[in-house]
């Protein structure tokens, strides 16, 4: 399989962190290995840059799966984006959000890990359990992955 730039980036990122199996995928593990501080609060999840450091704030009222998904979205902003979205042109902010959502699916369920699952375990339920994501999230990512396989034939 040929990887996209994003799939390569995610694989290299996790490999550098020593994370190569779904069991090691968690915001606690990733944040510790990056030295990134994560806090809980009652507002919506977001990444903030304060005094030269990034912080991720996760909504404390969400499920563990939603927090992991949100963490990966916010991680995209930390790794790939610059600028304060409050002072950004709306279309550029929208573009960053689109890119962060795309990154989130690949960071939560990396292709290099997904393709290692036996074919009979490439179901929404198995992916949901292996990668600790919500069912609908697993379903969308599985469709993305299957469409890519079809397009590469």
PAZAPA-4460 file (N, C-alpha, C; in steps of 0.05 Angstrom, whole numbers, plus 32768, in hexadecimal, padded with zeros to 4 digits):
% residues 153
    n_x    n_y    n_z   ca_x   ca_y   ca_z    c_x    c_y    c_z   seq   type   mol
   8011   7FE9   8000   8000   8000   8000   8012   8019   8000     1      X     A
   800A   802C   7FF0   8018   8046   7FEF   800B   8058   8004     2      X     A
   801C   8064   8015   8012   8076   802A   8011   8092   801F     3      X     A
   7FFE   80A1   802A   7FFC   80BE   8024   8011   80CC   8036     4      X     A
   8014   80E5   8031   8026   80F5   8041   801E   80F4   805F     5      X     A
   8004   80F7   8064   7FFA   80F6   807F   7FFE   80DB   808C     6      X     A
   7FF9   80C6   807E   7FFE   80AB   8089   801B   80A7   808F     7      X     A
   802D   80B0   807E   804A   80AE   8084   8051   80BF   809D     8      X     A
   8046   80D7   809E   804B   80E9   80B4   8043   80DC   80CF     9      X     A
   802B   80D1   80CF   8020   80C4   80E8   8031   80AC   80EF    10      X     A
   8038   809C   80DC   8049   8084   80E2   8064   808D   80ED    11      X     A
   8071   80A0   80E1   808B   80A9   80EB   8088   80B6   8106    12      X     A
   8073   80C5   810A   806F   80D2   8124   806C   80BD   813A    13      X     A
   805B   80AA   8137   8057   8095   814B   8070   8084   814F    14      X     A
   807D   807D   8139   8095   806D   813A   80AB   807B   814B    15      X     A
   80AE   8095   8146   80C2   80A5   8155   80BB   80A5   8173    16      X     A
   80A1   80A4   8179   8098   80A3   8195   8099   8086   81A1    17      X     A
   809F   8073   8190   80A0   8057   8199   8084   804A   819C    18      X     A
   8071   8056   818E   8055   804B   818F   8050   803D   8174    19      X     A
   804E   8023   8175   804A   8013   815D   8033   8000   815D    20      X     A
   8024   8000   8174   800D   7FEE   8176   7FF5   7FFE   8182    21      X     A
   7FDD   7FF6   817A   7FC5   8005   8183   7FC3   8006   81A2    22      X     A
   7FCD   7FF3   81B0   7FCB   7FF3   81CD   7FD9   800A   81DA    23      X     A
   7FED   8015   81CC   7FFD   802B   81D7   7FF1   8047   81CF    24      X     A
   7FDC   8046   81BF   7FD0   805F   81B6   7FBD   806A   81CB    25      X     A
   7FC5   8080   81D8   7FB4   808E   81EB   7FBF   80AA   81EE    26      X     A
   7FAD   80BC   81F5   7FB7   80D8   81F8   7FCB   80DA   820F    27      X     A
   7FC7   80C9   8224   7FDA   80C9   823A   7FF6   80C1   8231    28      X     A
   7FF7   80AC   8221   8011   80A2   8218   801E   80B5   8205    29      X     A
   800F   80BF   81F2   801A   80D1   81DE   8024   80EB   81EB    30      X     A
   8013   80F6   81FD   801B   810F   820A   8033   810C   821B    31      X     A
   8036   80F6   822A   804E   80F2   823A   8066   80F0   8229    32      X     A
   8065   80E1   8213   807C   80DE   8201   8084   80F8   81F3    33      X     A
   8070   810A   81EF   8075   8124   81E3   807C   813A   81F7    34      X     A
   8077   8134   8211   807B   8149   8225   8065   815E   8223    35      X     A
   804E   8156   821A   8037   8168   8216   8024   8166   822D    36      X     A
   801D   817D   8239   800B   817E   8250   7FEE   817D   8246    37      X     A
   7FDE   816B   8253   7FC2   8169   824D   7FB2   816F   8267    38      X     A
   7F9E   817F   8264   7F8D   8186   827A   7F70   8181   8273    39      X     A
   7F60   817C   8288   7F43   8179   8284   7F35   8192   828C    40      X     A
   7F1F   8198   827E   7F0E   81AF   8285   7EF2   81AA   827A    41      X     A
   7EE0   81BC   8281   7EC4   81B8   8279   7EBD   81C4   825E    42      X     A
   7ED0   81D3   8252   7ECB   81DF   8238   7ED2   81CB   8222    43      X     A
   7ECE   81D3   8208   7ED5   81C1   81F2   7EF4   81BE   81F1    44      X     A
   7EFC   81A7   81E6   7F19   81A1   81E4   7F27   81B5   81D2    45      X     A
   7F40   81BC   81D9   7F4F   81CE   81C9   7F6D   81CC   81D0    46      X     A
   7F7D   81D6   81BD   7F9A   81D8   81C2   7FA0   81F6   81C5    47      X     A
   7FB1   81FC   81D9   7FB9   8218   81DD   7FD7   8219   81DF    48      X     A
   7FE2   822F   81D4   7FFE   8235   81D5   8002   824C   81E9    49      X     A
   800F   8246   81FF   8013   825A   8215   8030   825A   821D    50      X     A
   803C   8272   821D   8058   8275   8225   806B   8261   8218    51      X     A
   8067   825E   81FE   807A   824C   81EF   8074   822E   81F2    52      X     A
   805E   8227   81FE   8058   820A   8202   803C   8205   81F9    53      X     A
   8038   81ED   81EE   801D   81E4   81E7   8010   81D4   81FE    54      X     A
   7FF6   81D8   8200   7FE6   81C9   8213   7FCD   81C0   8205    55      X     A
   7FC4   81A9   820C   7FAA   819F   8202   7F97   819D   8219    56      X     A
   7F80   81A9   8215   7F6A   81A8   8228   7F54   8196   821D    57      X     A
   7F4D   8182   822C   7F38   816F   8223   7F1F   8172   8234    58      X     A
   7F08   8170   8228   7EEF   8172   8236   7EEC   815A   8249    59      X     A
   7EE9   8160   8262   7EE8   814C   8277   7ECE   813C   8277    60      X     A
   7EBA   8145   8269   7EA0   8138   8268   7E9D   8124   8251    61      X     A
   7EB2   8120   8242   7EB0   810E   822B   7EB9   80F2   8233    62      X     A
   7EB2   80DF   8222   7EBB   80C3   8226   7ED9   80C2   8220    63      X     A
   7EE6   80AC   8228   7F02   80A8   8223   7F07   80A8   8204    64      X     A
   7EF4   809C   81F5   7EF7   809B   81D8   7EF6   80B7   81CC    65      X     A
   7EE3   80C7   81D5   7EE1   80E3   81CB   7EF9   80F3   81D2    66      X     A
   7F04   80EF   81EA   7F1C   80FE   81F3   7F34   80F6   81E1    67      X     A
   7F37   80DD   81DB   7F4C   80D4   81C9   7F49   80E0   81AE    68      X     A
   7F31   80E0   81A3   7F2C   80EC   8189   7F31   810A   8189    69      X     A
   7F28   8118   819E   7F2D   8134   81A0   7F4B   813A   81A4    70      X     A
   7F59   812A   81B3   7F75   812D   81B7   7F84   812C   819C    71      X     A
   7F7D   8119   818B   7F8A   8117   8171   7F84   812F   8160    72      X     A
   7F6C   8139   8161   7F65   8151   8152   7F76   8169   815C    73      X     A
   7F78   816C   8176   7F87   8183   8181   7FA5   817F   817D    74      X     A
   7FAE   8166   817D   7FCA   815F   8178   7FD2   8169   815C    75      X     A
   7FC0   8167   8149   7FC6   8172   812E   7FCC   818F   812F    76      X     A
   7FBD   819E   813F   7FC3   81BB   8141   7FDF   81C0   814D    77      X     A
   7FE6   81AF   8161   8000   81B2   816E   8016   81AB   815B    78      X     A
   8013   8196   814C   8029   818C   813A   802B   819B   811F    79      X     A
   8014   81A3   8115   8014   81AC   80F9   800B   81C9   80F4    80      X     A
   8000   81D6   8108   7FF5   81F1   8103   8003   8206   8114    81      X     A
   8001   821E   810A   800A   8235   8119   7FF5   824B   8118    82      X     A
   7FF7   825D   812A   7FE5   8274   812A   7FCE   8271   813E    83      X     A
   7FC3   8287   8145   7FAC   8288   8158   7F93   8289   8147    84      X     A
   7F82   8274   814A   7F6B   8273   8139   7F57   828A   813E    85      X     A
   7F59   8296   8155   7F46   82AD   815B   7F4C   82C4   8147    86      X     A
   7F65   82C8   8140   7F6D   82DE   812E   7F71   82D5   8111    87      X     A
   7F68   82BE   810A   7F6C   82B2   80F0   7F54   82B8   80DE    88      X     A
   7F5A   82BA   80C4   7F44   82BC   80B1   7F32   82A4   80B3    89      X     A
   7F18   82A7   80B3   7F06   8290   80B7   7F0B   8279   80A4    90      X     A
   7F11   827E   808A   7F15   8268   8078   7F2F   8258   807F    91      X     A
   7F43   8266   8089   7F5C   8258   8090   7F57   8248   80A9    92      X     A
   7F48   8253   80BC   7F41   8244   80D4   7F31   822A   80CC    93      X     A
   7F1E   822E   80BA   7F0E   8217   80B0   7F20   8202   80A3    94      X     A
   7F34   820B   8094   7F47   81F9   8088   7F57   81EA   809D    95      X     A
   7F61   81F8   80B1   7F70   81EA   80C7   7F5E   81D5   80D5    96      X     A
   7F45   81DC   80D9   7F33   81C9   80E6   7F2E   81B0   80D5    97      X     A
   7F2B   81B4   80BB   7F28   819E   80A8   7F40   818C   80A9    98      X     A
   7F58   8198   80A8   7F71   8189   80A9   7F74   817A   80C4    99      X     A
   7F6C   8187   80DA   7F6E   817A   80F4   7F5B   8163   80F6   100      X     A
   7F43   8165   80EB   7F31   814F   80EB   7F3B   8137   80DB   101      X     A
   7F47   813D   80C4   7F53   8128   80B4   7F6A   811A   80C3   102      X     A
   7F7B   812A   80CF   7F91   811F   80DE   7F87   810E   80F5   103      X     A
   7F72   8116   8102   7F67   8108   8119   7F61   80EB   8112   104      X     A
   7F54   80E6   80FB   7F4E   80CA   80F4   7F67   80BA   80F0   105      X     A
   7F7B   80C5   80E4   7F94   80B6   80E0   7FA5   80B3   80F9   106      X     A
   7FA3   80C6   810B   7FB2   80C4   8124   7FA5   80B1   8137   107      X     A
   7F8A   80B0   8138   7F7C   809D   8149   7F7E   8081   813F   108      X     A
   7F7D   807E   8125   7F7E   8063   8119   7F92   8064   8102   109      X     A
   7FAC   8062   8108   7FC1   8065   80F4   7FBF   804E   80DF   110      X     A
   7FC3   8054   80C6   7FC2   8040   80B1   7FD6   802A   80B6   111      X     A
   7FEE   8030   80BE   8002   801B   80C2   7FFA   8007   80D8   112      X     A
   7FEA   800F   80EB   7FDF   7FFD   80FF   7FC6   7FEF   80F5   113      X     A
   7FB5   7FFE   80E8   7F9C   7FF3   80DE   7FA1   7FDC   80CA   114      X     A
   7FB5   7FE0   80B9   7FBA   7FCB   80A5   7FC6   7FB1   80B1   115      X     A
   7FD0   7FB3   80C9   7FDB   7F9B   80D7   7FC5   7F8A   80E3   116      X     A
   7FAD   7F95   80E6   7F96   7F85   80F0   7F8F   7F70   80DC   117      X     A
   7F8A   7F57   80E5   7F81   7F43   80D2   7F67   7F4D   80C4   118      X     A
   7F63   7F45   80AB   7F4C   7F4F   809B   7F32   7F49   80AA   119      X     A
   7F30   7F33   80B7   7F16   7F2D   80C5   7F12   7F3F   80DE   120      X     A
   7F27   7F4D   80E6   7F25   7F60   80FC   7F23   7F7D   80F3   121      X     A
   7F21   7F81   80D9   7F1D   7F9C   80CF   7EFF   7FA2   80CD   122      X     A
   7EF3   7FA2   80E4   7ED7   7FA9   80E7   7ED5   7FC1   80F9   123      X     A
   7EBE   7FCE   80F8   7EBA   7FE6   8109   7EBE   7FDF   8127   124      X     A
   7EB2   7FC9   812F   7EB4   7FC1   814B   7ED1   7FBB   8154   125      X     A
   7EDF   7FAC   8143   7EFB   7FA5   814A   7F0D   7FBE   814A   126      X     A
   7F08   7FD0   8137   7F18   7FE8   8136   7F12   7FFA   814E   127      X     A
   7EF8   7FFC   8154   7EEF   800C   816B   7EFD   8002   8185   128      X     A
   7EFE   7FE8   8189   7F0B   7FDD   81A1   7F29   7FDF   81A0   129      X     A
   7F35   7FDA   8189   7F53   7FDA   8187   7F5E   7FF6   818B   130      X     A
   7F50   800A   8180   7F5A   8026   817F   7F4C   8038   8193   131      X     A
   7F3A   802E   81A3   7F2C   803E   81B7   7F1F   8057   81AC   132      X     A
   7F0F   8053   8197   7EFF   8068   818B   7EE2   8061   818B   133      X     A
   7ED1   8075   8185   7EB5   8070   8183   7EAE   805F   816A   134      X     A
   7E97   8052   816A   7E8F   8041   8154   7E8D   8051   813A   135      X     A
   7E80   8068   813A   7E7D   8078   8121   7E98   8081   8117   136      X     A
   7EAA   8088   8129   7EC5   8090   8121   7ED3   8079   8114   137      X     A
   7ED2   8061   8120   7EDE   8049   8114   7ED2   8043   80F8   138      X     A
   7EB8   8047   80F6   7EAB   8042   80DD   7EB5   8054   80C7   139      X     A
   7EB6   806E   80CD   7EC0   8082   80B9   7EDD   807C   80B1   140      X     A
   7EEE   8075   80C5   7F0A   8070   80BF   7F0D   8056   80AE   141      X     A
   7EFC   8043   80B4   7EFD   802A   80A4   7EF5   802F   8087   142      X     A
   7EE1   8040   8083   7ED8   8047   8068   7EEF   8055   805A   143      X     A
   7EFC   8068   8067   7F13   8076   805B   7F28   8062   8052   144      X     A
   7F2F   804F   8064   7F43   803B   805F   7F3B   8029   8047   145      X     A
   7F23   801F   8047   7F19   800E   8032   7F18   801C   8017   146      X     A
   7F10   8036   8017   7F0F   8045   7FFE   7F2B   8049   7FF3   147      X     A
   7F3F   804D   8005   7F5A   804F   7FFC   7F64   8036   7FEF   148      X     A
   7F5D   801F   7FFB   7F65   8005   7FEF   7F59   8001   7FD4   149      X     A
   7F40   8009   7FD1   7F32   8006   7FB7   7F40   8018   7FA2   150      X     A
   7F46   8031   7FAA   7F52   8044   7F97   7F6E   803B   7F8E   151      X     A
   7F7C   802C   7F9F   7F97   8024   7F98   7F98   800A   7F87   152      X     A
   7F81   7FFE   7F82   7F81   7FE6   7F71   7F85   7FED   7F54   153      X     A
***
